[in-house]
Amino acid sequence: MAALSTQAEVGKILIIVDIILGAFGVLAVMAFGAFLKFFMPLNFLYGLVGTWAVAAMAGLVLAYFAFREAERKDYHTAGIYALIASFLPPVRLITLAGAILCLLSPEADKGATGRTRRRKR
């Protein structure tokens, strides 16, 4: 069994770090939204913070999908998911670096190992 390349390992680690930091970021945004709702009942600000929290959660879900694909050794798909997740607001540079490293790794050229995709005829 061949070892993973450095790019694939570092890309996977960067995606994990972004998931952890992103979870803390979403919690902080939600706490700030609760603070706004309690102390300053300005509905438009609460709506903006809520929209930002939903977009951050969507990016977090896509980053998790990227991590799951990296665990399955499908680094091309993991890089695509991480690339999409990195451009959802707020833009996350850690995920972008992880996506680029996953896409540039030699394992991304090999495709999905152990998974077969069949076309419907």
Beta strands, then each sheet from edge to edge (+ up, - down):
end
